[in-house]
Amino acid sequence: MTMKALCWHGKGDIRYDTVPDPKIENPRDAIIKVTSCAICGSDLHLYDGYMPTMEHGDVLGHETMGEVVEVGWEVTNLRPGDRVVIPFNISCGDCFFCRKGLFSLCDRSNPNAEMAAKAMGHSPAGLFGYSHMLGGYAGGQADYIRVPYADVGPIKVPDGLDDEQVLFLSDIFPTGYMAAENAEIEPGDTVAIWGCGPVGQFAIQSAWLMGAARVIAIDRVPERLTMAARYGKAETLNFAETDIYDALMEMTGGRGPDRCIDCVGTEAHAGGAFDAVLDKAKTLVALGTDRPHVLREIIMCCRKGGTLSVPGVYIGLLDKVPFGALMNKGLSVRTGQTHTHRYLRPLLEKVVAGDVDPSFVITHRAGLDMGPELYRAFREKQDGCIKVVMRPS
């Protein structure tokens, strides 16, 4: 048997390929027929060639939901026909880190842990569709997906909710929520959020849920800023039109925002800022792995004694980070891949209660066969593309 999937073949080269169907390989596995999947901003790091250890033909995608078609004999909580959302990270549920609720740091789910440890000191959890250093697992931009540790990961969807209301529990809704939680927001705080892509939009929503008095959203893409203002009720700043440090100082009486969240990560743009131009030049000739302009900026902008939250993905070694400012201003920093499993049920309850309808971020809907074109549109921010949802045929 064969199925269709979106596969990586190199920088800027995504193809709609025919690949083998997944099979049960372990008694804790499940096979899911994908009903909806999405392109994530972090998929663009693969598309742009920044993530090492990708191989030709790797199946992409880590925002996935669908219908259970088969389970291994140790999976007793799921049965064929169940609709489920699949968290993007793979966690065993029983190691030292999983027992502490640190699911993205699972000790057992990355079969290539030694490879990751050479780059990071220790290995995080395995991820769907995100390089061989992080497990080499086939992703969910496909007709079917094999889910390891299915007795721990997927969450069943209640009747009455459509795919678009719950799909983003797989990643971006929990990621935005954990970003706001990591910012340690206190009632009355001013929260500044860099990046108004989907994670930034959910960080905005979550900041209000946690008691922020003001939320300031920063981007340069007009439709993203419009979404942040319309759905997130945020004040907005366009970094292509204003100096962000000066604007934030003026808006906060010279103190700076209490909490700053970097929802951009490794591929930051900054107009003609010298550090950003230098970053881009170094990455183009393989002398650097990241463009950390936003990380530098949040350190400089945050008020003394404030908190920095960094959900944005970084790849490797960063240049010219003002660590002296970080230390002397007494800033706290919290970061990490999302502990998705921890947030699935409480955020699902917010969707069921009508507190949040995550579907507001969707701008493009299409069949999986349109994936290569939609990757390009998302990458180039064409046609107002903020969030893509695809359905296999």
Summary of the structure (lengths in Angstrom):
residues: 393
radius of gyration: 20.1
end to end distance: 16.0
largest distance: 64.2
contacts: 1438
relative contact order: 0.15
helix: 32%
strand: 23%
